[in-house]
C-alpha cells in the first residue's frame, strides 16, 4: 500500500477532520434510515450488519480509525448476505477512505523525528523540533495520537534551499533539466516565430500483469487506462493495440475532455493470470506564444467556454478569500495577459513547492486543492495550477488545470500545469511549479534563472502528454463508487463491482507499468 501512495501525489490536512468525522457518521446513519424507508417490511429491528456499520461509524466519528476499519470490514459480508447493497457500498467507501488516511499519515511524532535524523543525521534537536511544529506540517489525529504526512521529510528540501543545494543527486537531476530548458530557450531565440514547433513523437505501452491468485474469484474488475488526447499542441493520437480487445467496452476517448480506455474483466471467466496491454502513439509540440497585449480581443461572456472556465468547480474552488487575493495581486491591471503574469509571478515567488495528500481531498473530504494552497501557501504542480486557475477565474479570465504526464527523464511521470485563454490567441500554457525549478540548481546565474522563469509563462517544452483538459472531469463511463484519485487520472483507475474493504487499486498498481519510447 505504501508503494501505491508513492505512485500518487499526496497531501495532508488537519483543521477539518472533525467535520469529516461527523459527516461520515451522519451519512451512514441516514443510509440506514433510508434503507428502512425503502424496505420497511424486510426488517423490524436493526440487523447485525447494520449494527456493526453504525458502530463503525461511531468509532470513525471518535477518531478510532483502526477499530472502525475492522468493524466496517466485519459489517460488509453480513450486509451483502442481508442484500443491503447500498449500505454495503457506504461501508466500503468509508473503510477505504480511512485506510487511505492511515497510509497518507503513517508516522507518529517520534517516528517522524527518527526518520528526519536518518535522512539528515547532522541536524540539531532544535532544528528537528522546528521542522515538526510548523503550521504547514501536514498531520491528522486518529487512534488517540497525531500522525504525520508520509512525505514530510521529502518536502524539507523544497522548503529549505540549503538542503536542496547539499543534495548531490537532486543537483545532478535538476541541473540537467535546467540546461535542457535553457537549450530550448536558446533555440527559440534563433528560430523564426512559430506558435507550435519542434514536435516530439512518443510511444507508450500500458502493461498490467497480475497473478490469478491475487484477484477475487467473482465479480467484475473495471479499469480506466489513461491515454493522450488530441489538443492544439498534441496531435496524431493513435491506439496501436489493446490486448485482449474483447474487454474494451467503449471507443477510446482520444477526442474528448479526458483520454480513457475502459475495460471490464469478468473475473469468473478469468482462469489464468491477468494480462492487459495497451499501446498508443502521440506527437507533442513545443509552444511559444508571442503575445501582443494590445492585440488581445474581448471575451464573449455569453459563450459556453467563458461560463465553464470562469466558474468555481470541484477542487478549483473560488471563495471570498481567493477573490480578494486575486484582486490584490492584479491591482489596477485590466489586461488579462498582464494580470495572468502577475498571478504567475506571485505563485512562483510565494507558494512553496510541497508534495500533497490529494487522495484525502475533495470529494473524499471537504477540503479543496485551491483553498488548501491559499490557506497554507504551499502545494505541488497540480495544487499550484488549480490555485492559479482559481485566481484567474476570480478576475474573469478563463483558465483550466491541464495535464497528465511529463517525460523529462524519458519516462512517464504524473504532472499538471495550467492554461489561460486569450481571445485571438487561444490557450496559453503556464507552469508555476516547473518555473520554480529555476531556483534549485545552486550554480545557476540570476540571468539564467530569470530566463527559465520567463519561459514557463506562455511557452512550454514538448516533453509532455495531455490526458485531461481540466481536473475533476468524470470518468468515461462514470464510476459507480469513488476511485482512488477522482481529481486526476495519471495511472489506471480501478473499481470492483462487489463492495469490499480491500484496496484492489494497490493490487493493480503493484503490477502495472507504463513504458515510454521516443520515436523521433
N, C-alpha and C positions, 0 to 999 in steps of 0.2 A: 504493500500500500504506500509506503514512503516513496518508492520509485515512481508511483503514479503521481504523487504530488510534485515531484521534481520534473515531470514531463509537462506540468501545467504552471502557469504563473499564479502565485498565491498571494493572499492578503490577510491582514489581521484587524480586528475591531474589538472594542470593549464597552463603549458607553451605551449601546443599545441592546445589550444582552438581555436585560430584564424584560424589555418589550418583546423580544424574540421568544423568550420562555413563555410569557403569558399568552402570546398569540398562539403558540403551539397547543397549549392546554385548552384554550377556548375553542380552537378549530376542531380538535379531536372530540371534545365534549359535544359540540354541535353536530359532528358527524354521527355520533351515537344517537342523539335525539332525532336527527333527520331519518336515520335508518328505521327507527320505531314509527315515525310518522308515515313512512312509505310502506312498511311491512308490519302493521300493528298486530296482525294475527299470528306472526311467526314466533313471538316470544312475549311473555308477560314479565319475566324477571331478566335482569342483566345476565347474559351468558358468560361462561368462563372466559372466552376470548375477549369479550368487551370489557370485562372487569380487569383483565390484565392490561388491556390497552389504556384504560383510564388510569390505572396505577402507574403505567409507564409515563403517561403524560404528566401526572403529578410529580413523579421523580424528575422529569425533564424541567418542569417549572421550578423545582427546588435546586436545580443545578447538579443533580446526581446523574450525570450523563452515562457513566458506565453501567449503573444499575438500570437506567431507563432503556438502554440498548438491549440489555438482557431480557427485560420484560416485553419490549416490542417484539423481539425475536421469539419469545415464548408464545405471544399472542397470535402471531401470524398463522401458523399451521391450524390453530383452533378456529380462527376466523374464516379461513378458507374451507375448513370442514363444515362450518356453520353456513357457508355460502354468503358470508358478509364481505363481498369482494371490495366494496368501496372503502369500508373501514380498514380492510387489509392493505389497500393501496396507501391510505393515510399513514398507517403504522410503518409501512415500508419506507415512505418518503421521510418520515420523522427519524427512523433509525439510521437511515443513510446520511441524513443531514448531521446527526450527532457524531457519526463515525468520521465524517469529513472534518468536523470541528476538532475532534481529538487528534486527527492526523495533521491538521493545519497548525495546531497549538500543542505540540507534544512535550515541551520542556518545562519542568519546574524551575524556580529561580536558581537553585543550587546546580541543577543540570546545565542551565544556560551559562552560568558563570564558569563552570568546568569546561564547557565547550569553547568559550572565549579564550580561556587560558591555554587550551590545547592549540588553538589557532594562532594566538598571539602570546607566547609564553613570557615575553619580557614586559608585558603591560602591568601597571601597578594595580593594587586593590582599589585605590581611589578611582582610577580610570574605569575599571570594571563596574564599580558602583554607579558611576555617572552614565555609562552606556546602557545600563539595565534599568535606570529610573527615569529616563527622559520620557516626556509625554508622548513622543512619537513612536515609542516602542509598542509594537502590536501584541496584545495579550487578551486572554479570555479566562474567566474564572469558572471552573467546574470541578466536581468531586471534592469540594471544600478547599481548593487551592488554586492560586493563579498560575496559569500556564502561558508559555511564550511562543511566539511565531517560529515556525521551522526555519525561516530564512533570516532570522535576526542577525546572526553572525555574518552571513553573506552580504547583508546590507551595510555593514560598518564601513567597508572600503569606499562606498559611494558617498557616505556622509562625511568621512574624514579622508581628505586627499593625501595625507601623509601615508596612510595605509595603502592607498591605491599606488602611490609612487614607489613604495617599497615592495610591491608585489611584482616580481620579475616576469612571471607568466602572463599576468594581466598587461604589463607594459609591452611585452612582445606582441600579444594578440591585438591590443588596441592600437599600438604603434603601426602595425602592418596595415590595418584597416584605415587608419588615418592617412597613411601615404597613398593607399588605393584611391581614396576620395579626392585627395589633392591632385592626383594624376587625372582624374575625371574633370576637375575644375580647370586644370591646365589645358587639357584637350578642348574643353568648351571654349576657351578664350581664343584658340587658334582656328576654330571652325566657324563657318557662316551659321547664322542663327537657324535652328530647326527645333520646333517645339517637341517633337518626338524623334529620337535618333539613336544610333548605336544599339540596334536590337541584339538581345541575347536569347538563344533558344535552349530550352531545358527539357529533359525527360524525367518524370517522377514515377516511381513504382511503389504502390502500397502493397505490403505483404502481411497477411495475418495467418499465422500457423500455430494452432492450439491443439495439444494432445486431447483426444476424445474424453479421457478421464477427468479433465479439468473443467468440463462443461456439464450443465444439467442434462438429465436424460430426456426430459419432456419440455414442452413449451416452445416458444419462438424467440430467437435471438435477432433483434433488429439492429442494423448497422447503417450509420450515415458516414460515408468516407468523403472528406473534403477534397475538392478539385478546383483548379483555377477557373475563372470566368472571363468572358470577353469584356474588355473595357477600352477606353480610348488609348491607354498606354499598354494594353496587354491583348494580344491577338493570337490567332492561329491555334485556338484550343482544340485539341483532338484527343478523344479517348481511344487509345490504341487497342486495348483489350480489357475484358472483365471475365475472370475465371473463378467459379463457374457462372456463366451468363444466366443460367436458369434462376438464380437467386436475385437477380437485378429486377426490381419491381416497377421502377419508374424510369423514364428517359433521364439521363444525367443532365442536371440543370446548369449548363455552362453559359446560358444567355439570360440568367435571372439575377436577382439581387444577391444570391448566395449559391455557391457551387457545391453540389452534393450528388453522390451516387448512393442510392438507397437499396439495401439488400435485406432480405428476410431469410433466416436459416431455420427450417423446421427441424428441431433437434431430434424428434422421434425418427426422422429419416436419416440422421447422421450416424453412420455405422463406423466410419473411420475418422482419423484426425481431421480437424477443420483446416482447410487451406483455401484462402481467398487471395487473389492478386488482381490489381487494377493498375494499368499503365496509362499515363497521359503525357501529352506534349504541349508546350505553350511557348510563346515568344513575348518577352517583356522589353520595353524600350526605356532608355533614359528620357527624362523630362526636363526641359529648360524653358521656363516661361519668362519672357522678357516683357514685363507688363508696363505699359504706359498708363500711369494712374489717371491721367486726363482723358484717356480713351475708354475707361470703364463705363459701361452703359448703366441704365436704370433697371432695377429689379422689377419684374412683373409680380407684384404682390398678390395677385389673384391666382397665380399659377399653382399647380399641384406641387411642383418642385419647391417653390418658396414655402408653402404651408408645411410640407413634410420636413424640410431641413431647417426650419426655424422654430420647431416645436420642442417642448420638453417631452422626452420619451425614455422609458426604461432606465438604463444606467446613465444616460445623458440627461440628468435631471437639471432643470433650471428653477432655482428658488430665489427668494428675495436677496439673499446674501450674494449669490453668484451674479445676479443682475447688477447689484451695487458695485461689485468688484469689476465687472466688465466696463461700467461707466467710468470708474476711477482710472482704470488702465488706459482707456481710449481718450479720456479727457474731452477736448473740443473737436477731436478728429471725426470727420464725417465721411471721408473717403474709405470704402470698405477694404481696399488694398492696404492702406497705411494703418487702419485700425487693426486688421488681422496681424500685421507685422508687429505692432505694439504688444498684442496678446502673446504672440510667439516669443518675443524677446523677454517678456515678463516671466513666462514659464521656464524658459531656458535658464534664466538668471536666478530665479527664486524658488522653483519647485525641485526638491531633491529627488534624484532617481532612487526608487525603492521598490524591491520585489514585493508583490502584493498577494493577499489571500482572496483572490477573485471568487473561489468556489463557495465562500460563505457570504457573498454579497447578494444583491438583488438578482433574481427573485427569491432566492433561498431565505434571505432576511431582508430587512427594510433599508439597509444601508446601500446607497448607490455609489458608483465609482466617482462621478463628478463631485458629489457632495463630500466624499471622503477626502479627495485631493484638495478641495477648497478648505476643509477644516484643518487638515494637517500639513498642507503644502508639501506633499511627497506622493510619489506614485511611479509606476513603471510605464512602459511605452503605451499600453492600451489605456491606462488610467489617465495619464497626462493628455493623451489625444482626446479622450472624452471630455476632459476639463476644457481643453482648447475649443472643442466643438460647442460645449455648453456656453462658454463665454462669447463666442462668435454669434451663436443663435440669440443670445441675450440682446445683442445690438442689431438684430435683424439681418445678419449676414448668414446665408445658408451654409451649413457646414456638416460634415459627417466624419465618422471614425472608420477608416478603411484598413483592410489588411488581410493577413493570412500567414505568409511566411517571408522570411528574409533568407538569402543564400550567401551571406558574406563570407562564410568559411567553406563554401562548396557543398553544404548540406542544408536541408530544410529545417528551419528553426522558427518558432512562433514569433510574429512581430505585427504590431499595429502602428499606424500613423494617422494623420488627419488630412482632410481636404476641405477647402472652402471655395464657394462658387462666385465667379465674377462674370457678369454679362459681357459678351464679346470675347471672352477667353475660355470659359469652361471651369473645370475643377482643377484647382491649384494645390499641389502636394505640399504638406508641412510635416516635418518630423522633429518634434521637440526633443525627445529622448535621444535620438541619434545625433542631434545638434549638440547635446551635452557631452558627447564623446570627445569633442574638441578639447575638453579640459582634462582628459585622463592621461595622455602621454606627457611625461614630466619634461621632456626636452623640447616640446613644440614651441615655436615662436608665437608671439602675440599676433603677428600678421597672419600666420597660417591658421591659428585658432579662429580669428575673425572670418577668414575666407571659408572655413569649414562651416561655421555657424550660419553665414550668409547663404551658403549652398543649400542648406537644409530647409530654407524657406523659398518656395517656388521652383525648386529644382529637385531632382531625385535620380539616384543611380538605377541601373537595370537589374540589380541583384535582389529582385522582389518577386512575389507571386500574390496576386489579389484573389482571395477566396470569397470575401464578402464586402459589400459596399458600405455597410454600416454595422454597428453592433446590435444585439438583441433582435435579430431577424429570425422569425420562426423557421424551424427545420422543414424540409420538403420530403415527405409529408410531415405534418406536425407530430411531435412526440406525444404519447399518451400520459407520460409522467415526466418528472424533472430529470433531464440528463445531467451529466457531471458539470458541464460549464455551458449553461444556456446562452450566455452573453456572446460567446465566440466559438468557432469550430476551427481548430488547428490540428486536430487528431480525431480519430473516429469517435463519434457519439454512439452510445450503446444503450439499448433498452431491452429488458427481459419481460416477456409477456405475463409471467406469474409473479405477483407481489412477493418480495423477498427482502431479507435484511442483508443479503450478500452484495458486495460491490463487484458485479460482473465486469464493470469497466476495467478494474485492475487486472483481471484475467486477460481481457482482450489486449490492453495496452502493454502488458508484460510480454506479449507475443506479437507485437506489431512493429514493423519497421517502415520507413519511408526513405527510399534511396533516391539520390539525385545524380544526374549526369548532364553536364553542359555539352550540348551538341555542337553549338557554334556561337 
